[in-house]
């Protein structure tokens, strides 16, 4: 990098690891810029948690909105084709592109909350002016350390962990079936809103659903059975709290998740 001023930035997803990293770094990099790329479809609990985190950090968290909304992109560019794990256009358009615009052509060090006990790669920009660093990895901090950082700060983990294991859009296709049931119970209007995106083409028989293999109407019809299965799984995990249990389930499934949305 040249002798131009270097910006230090830390992206928050509303998830536990990036939040813990912000707390961990608070007094280490005075000029740190915190930001959150807002898809406009985040959970209310995420916004509430970010407000609390902002107060704790004593610094603003820049809310970066994509210039083109999900609905706009869906209609004008993706022909109603919902994103899915294989065609994750939403991540590119609503998370990565706004971040790169935020960085601009500045020389940027981006702090990423991947832990020492994780064998995965976060989003690392291919732009030459953005360099990613991994303080948890460098300091050998693991899952238990992250939970301790959050608890010691008094913030704990975001309230959505009561029913969902990751941050991200309310309609995120990475949600487990039981999390869709959680959305229906906690945020019935958002569940209804998610349904509005699903489509059935009677001519071709093609179905555009969020959850694999079934529509949200079909999923809703078997909500009780889904809940019972999920409860049995949670009971079988011997962790001290339900928050830990949910966070541990998320860890098991981490490879499927959208890292930049939920770290
Ligand atoms: S949280 Fe899910 S739906 Fe939202 S941008 Fe990320 S992958 Fe897409």
Boltz pocket constraint, residues with backbone or C-beta under 6 A from the ligand:
constraints:
  - pocket:
      binder: B
      contacts: [[A, 39], [A, 83], [A, 88], [A, 90], [A, 91], [A, 94], [A, 95], [A, 167], [A, 168], [A, 169], [A, 171], [A, 172], [A, 173], [A, 174], [A, 258], [A, 261]]
      max_distance: 6.0
